[in-house]
Structures are given as structure tokens and as C-alpha cells.
């Protein structure tokens, strides 16, 4: 049997996702019409013999999370449980803390997926690849190719070209190491806990030693349980005939910032034509004009003269008026777009209202289209003391008046604007 663990982080994480993460935990943010981690769960349920999915993080159990777990279990007919860490324990610490829960029932192997990635999730292929490695317990990292400059922002993997064994692993190197990067999706056997346990023992000894001499620990943490899978475990396992990389050519992106959610929205919508054609809107007599891939929630009211797409997701109970133009945007539930508004490269928050003839526009932060290996840059909010042009984000319950332009701006929740803004954060 198999299991899957999805690492969902906690409220101190996802800060680059504000103001959207104020209203809903980042893993539940809707991308292509469903919560971000539903894409992970769907991929896991397609793996034969998958018996249980565990979410590990340090969010306080809340209504949104509980409701999601109940509905996902009903939809996918598989046990899905949330295991709450008592503090942020790092990517390896959470696994080690809940090792008994993960190993209960005796799984032969288990997947570990970071919540903030979007991917085709080639999980069955990773499983086949692992089984081809023979008798020894093989741990598999999903890898993809980045360009030389961007590879420095990720975990870099040097592998044997024939056996695919990981010979060298460096997390966010300062100089070029390899174009093959870690996708944050892994397949482990229970033997991984022995290696994580070694790090735990070493951390404990270090803590004892340093507390005797009154110094800081080498990893800056004050808890032996805080273990980083990438820096503490993979770096040590590389070159020991245990760690392998399975390279994918399928789509993959991190979802760190709100700008990358727009990109992930596009990637998942493009996948729907193969795996979920029923989720894509089509042109129908008396309906709005649909261009490219568009998701419209069944409860949304969209005027027949509106033009939607490409790459638009419209949430529950949204109202779209006459002559509205939407492109490369996510409209969250309860929002109201009045007649003739134009929304491009933007995220419109829950229950927000955009007045007639207003224009809300952002600048896309897409990867370089001329470089097949380019990834999305996790841009800093400011560059050279100025706000970096990015997608426009309206927090929840924002009101935009008629006939104004909001350009490259971030509007925090519960604001009522009275004029146009560009390149500003409106607090």
C-alpha cells in the first residue's frame, strides 16, 4: 500500500501571498476553480493502491480547513487527515514528528508533496522509476530543468547521467551547480526515517554541546526537532546510492507570490482539456464569448455580452455585467464586476466590487516565453526603492468606483477607493 503526505506550512509562511492569505490559508486559495491542494489530492488518488492522504502543517484547525477535508473525503472516497505540528518543524521535522502516523498500516512507500507547487504530478511514473532501481530502498526526487541563472533560486541536483543517482545536492547555491532543480515532490520508503533520525540525534547532541558553552547552534534553530529535508537530509544522502532523481518535462512552477498564482491558474486550465473538460466553459448561444481556457463556477451570473479569456477563473456567486472584458485573471467568490469593466492580469478578492467602466490592470510576471526552461521569478515587492510592476491584487471586500484606473497596485482588504491609483500599495 501507499500513502501521501502534503506539507501545507502555516500562518507564518506564505507572507508573499498577502493580502490573499489573510482570508484563507494559502493552500486553500482557489487556482483554476479549486483549492490549490485539491490538485495534489486528485493526483494522489489516481495512484493505484493509495490508502491515505495526510496534510501536515501548523495552521490551527479552522472552519475552512475542516470543511475542505470533509468535502474532499466525500469526493475522492479516501481518508484525508490533518496532522498539526506544535510549531514550525521544517520540511523534515514534521515528517519525523508524525512518523508513527505515516507508517501505521505498513505502507511500502509514501509520496511527500509541497503544497506551494503546481505540477502535472507524474506520481505513477515516479513509482515505476523507483521500482526499477532494484532491491535497495531508493528515495526519489522529482526534478526539472531550469536555466542557469534561475537555478540558483532552487535546490540543485547533480546526477549520474546513466543511473540517475543524485551525486551532489545543494540548496540555493551561490554559484552555478546544475540546471536540474528540485521540484519539491518526493517518493520515500520508510527507511528515510532512519536518515532523518540521524539528523535529529545530531541536532540533539549539538544543542547539548552548545548549551554547555552558551553559544548559538549551527543551523540557527533552538529545537532538535526542526529538520530541513533539503539541507539536512538530501545533502548528506547524495552520493550514497540511496537518492535518485526522476526528471519531468511536464509543467511545473512554484506558487510563492500572488503573481505566480495567475501563472499556475493558466497551467492548470490548459491541463483541463485532457483531464477535466467538464470544468472548461464553452461558447453557447446566449452565453458570454469564451476565448481560450476559462473556468466559470456554475453559480456565477455572467452577462451574454461579456468576453472572458484566455486563462480566467470565476468563483462562486460572482456577478459579471454587460460588456465586461476579463483576461488572465482570477475572480474570487462573491465579487461583482459592473457593466463594461475591464480586468487584465489581476486577482479580484472575495466580495469586492468594481464600478462601471473601471479598468483594473496588472503586469504579468510570466517566465521568459523564448526560454523553454525559464521559471517564474519570485520577484521582491520592491526594487531600487520602487514597487515592482506586478499583477494587481484587490483584497477581500474592496470597492473600486466607476470610471477609474487601478494599475500595478495592491489594495488591502476592506478599502473603499475614491480615485485612480498606479504602482501603489493601498493600506
C-alpha positions, 0 to 999 in steps of 0.5 A, a space after each residue: 500500500 501507499 500513502 501521501 503526505 502534503 506539507 501545507 506550512 502555516 500562518 507564518 509562511 506564505 507572507 508573499 501571498 498577502 493580502 490573499 492569505 489573510 482570508 484563507 490559508 494559502 493552500 486553500 486559495 482557489 487556482 483554476 476553480 479549486 483549492 490549490 491542494 485539491 490538485 495534489 489530492 486528485 493526483 494522489 488518488 489516481 495512484 493505484 493502491 493509495 490508502 491515505 492522504 495526510 496534510 501536515 502543517 501548523 495552521 490551527 484547525 479552522 472552519 475552512 480547513 475542516 470543511 475542505 477535508 470533509 468535502 474532499 473525503 466525500 469526493 475522492 472516497 479516501 481518508 484525508 487527515 490533518 496532522 498539526 505540528 506544535 510549531 514550525 518543524 521544517 520540511 523534515 521535522 514534521 515528517 519525523 514528528 508524525 512518523 508513527 502516523 505515516 507508517 501505521 498500516 505498513 505502507 511500502 512507500 509514501 509520496 511527500 508533496 509541497 503544497 506551494 507547487 503546481 505540477 502535472 504530478 507524474 506520481 505513477 511514473 515516479 513509482 515505476 522509476 523507483 521500482 526499477 532501481 532494484 532491491 535497495 530502498 531508493 528515495 526519489 526526487 522529482 526534478 526539472 530543468 531550469 536555466 542557469 541563472 534561475 537555478 540558483 533560486 532552487 535546490 540543485 541536483 547533480 546526477 549520474 547521467 546513466 543511473 540517475 543517482 543524485 551525486 551532489 545536492 545543494 540548496 540555493 547555491 551561490 554559484 552555478 551547480 546544475 540546471 536540474 532543480 528540485 521540484 519539491 515532490 518526493 517518493 520515500 520508503 520508510 527507511 528515510 526515517 532512519 536518515 532523518 533520525 540521524 539528523 535529529 540525534 545530531 541536532 540533539 547532541 549539538 544543542 547539548 554541546 552548545 548549551 554547555 558553552 552558551 553559544 548559538 547552534 549551527 543551523 540557527 534553530 533552538 529545537 532538535 526537532 526542526 529538520 530541513 529535508 533539503 539541507 539536512 537530509 538530501 545533502 548528506 544522502 547524495 552520493 550514497 546510492 540511496 537518492 535518485 532523481 526522476 526528471 519531468 518535462 511536464 509543467 511545473 512552477 512554484 506558487 510563492 507570490 500572488 503573481 505566480 498564482 495567475 501563472 499556475 491558474 493558466 497551467 492548470 486550465 490548459 491541463 483541463 482539456 485532457 483531464 477535466 473538460 467538464 470544468 472548461 466553459 464553452 461558447 453557447 448561444 446566449 452565453 458570454 464569448 469564451 476565448 481560450 481556457 476559462 473556468 466559470 463556477 456554475 453559480 456565477 451570473 455572467 452577462 451574454 455580452 461579456 468576453 472572458 479569456 484566455 486563462 480566467 477563473 470565476 468563483 462562486 456567486 460572482 456577478 459579471 455585467 454587460 460588456 465586461 472584458 476579463 483576461 488572465 485573471 482570477 475572480 474570487 467568490 462573491 465579487 461583482 464586476 459592473 457593466 463594461 469593466 475591464 480586468 487584465 492580469 489581476 486577482 479580484 478578492 472575495 466580495 469586492 466590487 468594481 464600478 462601471 467602466 473601471 479598468 483594473 490592470 496588472 503586469 504579468 510576471 510570466 517566465 521568459 516565453 523564448 526560454 523553454 526552461 525559464 521559471 517564474 521569478 519570485 520577484 521582491 515587492 520592491 526594487 531600487 526603492 520602487 514597487 515592482 510592476 506586478 499583477 494587481 491584487 484587490 483584497 477581500 471586500 474592496 470597492 473600486 468606483 466607476 470610471 477609474 484606473 487601478 494599475 500595478 497596485 495592491 489594495 488591502 482588504 476592506 478599502 473603499 477607493 475614491 480615485 485612480 491609483 498606479 504602482 501603489 500599495 493601498 493600506 
